[in-house]
Amino acid sequence: MPFSISSEIMSDLIWNNGLYYKKGSKIPFDGAITGKINGSFIKGKKHGKWTRSYDDGKLFSISNYHLGVKNGSFITFSKNGQYIEKGKYKNNLEDGLWLRFFENGKINYRGKFINGKKTGVWVGYYYNGQLEYKGSFKNGKKDGIWEFYSSNGMKINEFSGIYKNGNKISKAL
């Protein structure tokens, strides 16, 4: 009998101690799942390209795994096919440039991660495209000059200022 890969749907599987099993089995699942969630398993661990779809069949997300660990690009889409979020994972942690978008296609925020921690300059915008905030992170915490703005462009001095280790240490400039 030729080798065949088992194909199931996600609800046919259970998760136990970090591995996926077919219900009623004690052997980690090898094979593929289809349906609203599509992907493959090796020895009970997600592996390769994974996709999720909305109920209407339109693509919701694409992610990548290597033996159960998120690695590579991650993208989510709105129901109309626009990007919602784009980034990358390295060893299950966000790594590199991440972008989030509004339904109108405009950027909501952009910034960089290193080992799952925000780093460098991050910029956020309101739905109307107006700047909401701009500042830097160091080891996942606000660090340096931060400026916050209302949706009509007025600087919000209450929140703006100099931050160190995530704490505001002086008022707005």
GULO-38567 format. One record per residue: residue in three letters; x, y, z of N, C-alpha, C in turn. Coordinates in steps of 0.02 Angstrom, whole numbers, padded with zeros to 5 digits, always signed. Example, Ala and Ser with C-alpha at 12.3 -4.5 7.8 and 13.67 -1.06 7.14 Angstrom:
! GULO-38567
ALA+00660-00284+00390+00615-00225+00390+00660-00165+00390 SER+00642-00112+00354+00684-00053+00357+00645+00002+00394 
This chain:
! GULO-38567
MET+00042-00059+00000+00000+00000+00000+00044+00062+00000 PRO+00033+00110-00046+00075+00170-00048+00063+00215+00013 PHE+00116+00253+00031+00112+00300+00087+00063+00355+00071 SER+00020+00372+00119-00026+00427+00110-00024+00472+00172 ILE-00032+00536+00160-00034+00584+00215-00107+00593+00236 SER-00118+00587+00301-00185+00595+00327-00207+00668+00322 SER-00269+00679+00301-00296+00747+00297-00358+00751+00341 GLU-00358+00800+00385-00411+00808+00434-00432+00882+00435 ILE-00478+00898+00480-00493+00967+00495-00469+00981+00567 MET-00457+01043+00583-00426+01060+00647-00467+01033+00706 SER-00532+01032+00701-00574+01008+00757-00567+00932+00768 ASP-00535+00897+00721-00521+00825+00731-00461+00813+00775 LEU-00426+00867+00792-00364+00860+00831-00372+00889+00901 ILE-00330+00864+00946-00326+00893+01013-00253+00912+01026 TRP-00245+00962+01069-00179+00986+01088-00164+00963+01158 ASN-00106+00930+01168-00089+00905+01234-00013+00908+01242 ASN+00010+00941+01295+00081+00946+01311+00123+00970+01251 GLY+00098+01020+01215+00136+01050+01161+00133+01014+01094 LEU+00092+00962+01089+00086+00924+01027+00013+00915+01008 TYR+00000+00905+00944-00067+00891+00919-00074+00816+00906 TYR-00133+00790+00924-00149+00720+00915-00218+00715+00882 LYS-00228+00664+00842-00295+00650+00817-00335+00624+00878 LYS-00397+00647+00885-00438+00625+00941-00437+00549+00945 GLY-00425+00524+01006-00424+00452+01017-00356+00419+01004 SER-00307+00457+00982-00241+00429+00967-00190+00452+01019 LYS-00141+00410+01030-00085+00429+01075-00022+00444+01035 ILE-00028+00443+00969+00029+00457+00926+00023+00529+00899 PRO+00076+00570+00906+00073+00638+00879+00053+00636+00805 PHE+00012+00684+00786-00017+00686+00718+00035+00705+00666 ASP+00038+00666+00613+00075+00681+00552+00024+00687+00497 GLY+00028+00741+00459-00019+00749+00404-00039+00821+00395 ALA-00095+00829+00360-00119+00896+00343-00189+00905+00369 ILE-00207+00969+00378-00276+00986+00393-00301+01032+00337 THR-00365+01028+00325-00395+01069+00273-00458+01101+00302 GLY-00487+01146+00264-00547+01182+00287-00530+01256+00295 LYS-00559+01288+00346-00545+01358+00359-00472+01369+00381 ILE-00443+01317+00409-00372+01317+00428-00338+01263+00388 ASN-00283+01281+00354-00246+01234+00313-00173+01235+00334 GLY-00144+01175+00344-00074+01171+00362-00054+01099+00372 SER+00009+01090+00388+00036+01023+00397+00068+01015+00466 PHE+00072+00953+00487+00104+00935+00550+00158+00883+00538 ILE+00211+00888+00576+00262+00837+00579+00270+00819+00652 LYS+00258+00756+00669+00263+00731+00738+00225+00775+00787 GLY+00165+00797+00768+00121+00836+00811+00136+00910+00814 LYS+00183+00933+00773+00202+01004+00774+00185+01036+00707 LYS+00158+01098+00710+00144+01135+00649+00208+01144+00609 HIS+00203+01135+00543+00262+01141+00502+00244+01167+00432 GLY+00282+01216+00408+00271+01242+00341+00222+01300+00341 LYS+00195+01313+00283+00148+01369+00273+00079+01351+00300 TRP+00049+01398+00337-00018+01390+00364-00062+01448+00341 THR-00124+01432+00324-00171+01484+00305-00236+01475+00344 ARG-00268+01532+00357-00335+01533+00389-00380+01574+00343 SER-00443+01555+00342-00491+01590+00299-00551+01614+00340 TYR-00582+01667+00316-00646+01689+00344-00699+01637+00326 ASP-00758+01641+00357-00812+01594+00343-00831+01593+00269 ASP-00823+01649+00235-00841+01652+00164-00786+01625+00118 GLY-00731+01600+00147-00677+01571+00108-00621+01619+00090 LYS-00631+01684+00102-00578+01732+00087-00520+01724+00137 LEU-00460+01736+00113-00400+01726+00153-00397+01776+00211 PHE-00385+01751+00272-00377+01792+00331-00303+01800+00350 SER-00265+01744+00351-00196+01749+00372-00151+01697+00339 ILE-00087+01714+00337-00034+01668+00314+00020+01671+00367 SER+00041+01613+00390+00096+01610+00438+00140+01550+00421 ASN+00199+01548+00450+00247+01495+00435+00276+01467+00499 TYR+00285+01401+00499+00311+01366+00558+00368+01319+00537 HIS+00412+01308+00585+00463+01256+00577+00461+01213+00640 LEU+00435+01153+00633+00428+01106+00688+00399+01138+00751 GLY+00341+01172+00741+00304+01201+00796+00323+01271+00816 VAL+00374+01299+00785+00398+01366+00802+00382+01414+00745 LYS+00351+01471+00762+00337+01521+00710+00402+01550+00685 ASN+00412+01545+00620+00471+01572+00587+00451+01596+00518 GLY+00470+01657+00501+00455+01683+00435+00398+01733+00435 SER+00373+01747+00376+00323+01799+00368+00256+01782+00400 PHE+00222+01835+00422+00156+01831+00451+00115+01888+00421 ILE+00058+01871+00392+00016+01922+00360-00056+01908+00377 THR-00094+01961+00394-00167+01955+00401-00199+02002+00352 PHE-00259+01984+00330-00297+02021+00280-00367+02038+00306 SER-00394+02093+00282-00463+02110+00296-00507+02069+00249 LYS-00572+02071+00260-00619+02034+00217-00618+02058+00145 ASN-00596+02121+00135-00593+02147+00066-00525+02137+00034 GLY-00481+02098+00068-00416+02080+00040-00359+02128+00054 GLN-00373+02182+00091-00320+02229+00109-00278+02201+00166 TYR-00214+02221+00168-00172+02202+00224-00200+02231+00289 ILE-00197+02191+00343-00211+02216+00410-00144+02221+00447 GLU-00104+02168+00442-00040+02168+00477+00010+02127+00438 LYS+00073+02151+00438+00128+02116+00405+00189+02118+00450 GLY+00221+02061+00458+00281+02058+00497+00315+01991+00489 LYS+00365+01979+00531+00401+01916+00530+00412+01891+00600 TYR+00417+01826+00605+00434+01793+00668+00501+01758+00661 LYS+00537+01756+00717+00599+01717+00721+00597+01683+00788 ASN+00596+01617+00787+00593+01577+00849+00534+01597+00894 ASN+00475+01604+00863+00412+01620+00898+00407+01693+00922 LEU+00455+01735+00905+00454+01804+00927+00452+01851+00867 GLU+00416+01908+00875+00415+01958+00822+00487+01981+00810 ASP+00504+01990+00746+00572+02010+00729+00571+02049+00664 GLY+00601+02108+00664+00603+02149+00605+00545+02198+00602 LEU+00535+02227+00543+00484+02278+00533+00414+02248+00536 TRP+00369+02281+00573+00298+02263+00576+00257+02323+00556 LEU+00206+02310+00517+00159+02362+00495+00088+02339+00510 ARG+00047+02386+00532-00025+02373+00541-00062+02426+00502 PHE-00116+02405+00469-00153+02449+00425-00226+02455+00447 PHE-00256+02511+00430-00328+02520+00438-00363+02489+00377 GLU-00428+02479+00383-00468+02452+00327-00463+02495+00264 ASN-00449+02560+00273-00444+02605+00215-00375+02599+00181 GLY-00331+02555+00206-00266+02544+00176-00211+02588+00203 LYS-00228+02638+00244-00178+02682+00273-00144+02647+00333 ILE-00083+02668+00345-00045+02637+00400-00072+02659+00468 ASN-00082+02611+00512-00101+02623+00581-00038+02634+00624 TYR+00010+02588+00617+00075+02597+00649+00129+02559+00612 ARG+00191+02580+00625+00249+02545+00597+00304+02548+00648 GLY+00340+02492+00655+00396+02490+00701+00432+02424+00695 LYS+00487+02418+00731+00531+02361+00726+00534+02323+00792 PHE+00540+02257+00785+00551+02214+00843+00619+02180+00836 ILE+00651+02168+00893+00708+02124+00897+00694+02075+00954 ASN+00694+02011+00938+00680+01959+00988+00615+01972+01027 GLY+00563+01995+00992+00497+02004+01022+00489+02069+01061 LYS+00540+02111+01062+00536+02175+01098+00538+02233+01048 LYS+00494+02282+01060+00494+02341+01018+00560+02377+01025 THR+00586+02401+00968+00650+02436+00969+00650+02490+00915 GLY+00689+02543+00926+00694+02596+00876+00631+02638+00873 VAL+00626+02676+00819+00572+02724+00810+00507+02688+00791 TRP+00454+02706+00826+00386+02682+00811+00343+02743+00796 VAL+00301+02736+00746+00257+02791+00726+00187+02764+00718 GLY+00138+02800+00746+00067+02780+00741+00026+02837+00712 TYR-00027+02817+00677-00070+02866+00643-00143+02853+00660 TYR-00183+02905+00656-00255+02899+00662-00283+02875+00595 TYR-00346+02854+00595-00380+02831+00535-00378+02883+00479 ASN-00380+02947+00498-00380+03001+00448-00310+03016+00421 GLY-00259+02979+00443-00191+02989+00419-00150+03036+00462 GLN-00181+03069+00510-00147+03116+00554-00100+03077+00601 LEU-00041+03105+00613+00007+03075+00660-00024+03071+00730 GLU-00020+03013+00761-00045+03003+00829+00012+03004+00880 TYR+00067+02969+00864+00124+02968+00908+00188+02953+00869 LYS+00244+02972+00898+00309+02956+00871+00358+02954+00929 GLY+00396+02899+00932+00445+02893+00985+00486+02829+00977 SER+00534+02821+01021+00579+02763+01017+00569+02715+01074 PHE+00584+02652+01058+00585+02599+01109+00656+02573+01115 LYS+00672+02552+01175+00735+02517+01188+00718+02458+01233 ASN+00734+02398+01211+00717+02337+01248+00644+02333+01266 GLY+00600+02355+01221+00529+02349+01230+00497+02404+01272 LYS+00536+02454+01293+00509+02508+01334+00522+02576+01301 LYS+00475+02622+01312+00484+02690+01285+00549+02719+01311 ASP+00587+02750+01265+00651+02778+01284+00668+02836+01238 GLY+00675+02895+01265+00691+02954+01225+00630+02999+01218 ILE+00632+03041+01167+00578+03090+01156+00517+03056+01125 TRP+00459+03068+01156+00396+03043+01131+00349+03103+01121 GLU+00316+03103+01064+00266+03155+01050+00200+03122+01034 PHE+00147+03148+01064+00079+03123+01053+00036+03180+01027 TYR-00010+03163+00981-00053+03214+00950-00126+03192+00950 SER-00170+03241+00951-00242+03227+00944-00256+03213+00870 SER-00315+03190+00856-00334+03173+00786-00337+03234+00741 ASN-00339+03294+00771-00339+03355+00730-00270+03388+00728 GLY-00218+03353+00753-00149+03376+00746-00121+03416+00804 MET-00160+03425+00857-00136+03464+00915-00092+03418+00959 LYS-00035+03444+00979+00010+03406+01023-00022+03397+01091 ILE-00018+03337+01118-00045+03321+01184+00013+03322+01234 ASN+00022+03378+01267+00079+03387+01312+00076+03341+01373 GLU+00016+03322+01394+00009+03278+01452+00047+03213+01444 PHE+00050+03186+01383+00083+03122+01370+00151+03131+01338 SER+00162+03186+01302+00225+03198+01267+00280+03214+01318 GLY+00341+03195+01300+00398+03211+01344+00455+03162+01333 ILE+00499+03160+01381+00557+03116+01378+00543+03056+01423 TYR+00555+02997+01394+00543+02934+01430+00609+02897+01439 LYS+00614+02863+01494+00672+02821+01509+00647+02757+01540 ASN+00667+02701+01511+00648+02635+01537+00572+02629+01545 GLY+00534+02660+01499+00461+02655+01499+00425+02707+01541 ASN+00462+02748+01578+00432+02798+01622+00446+02868+01596 LYS+00395+02911+01601+00403+02981+01581+00444+03016+01635 ILE+00501+03046+01614+00545+03078+01663+00546+03154+01658 SER+00519+03180+01602+00513+03253+01597+00456+03271+01550 LYS+00434+03333+01556+00377+03357+01517+00397+03367+01444 ALA+00345+03382+01405+00354+03394+01334+00403+03451+01322 LEU+00438+03447+01268+00486+03499+01249+00452+03559+01219 
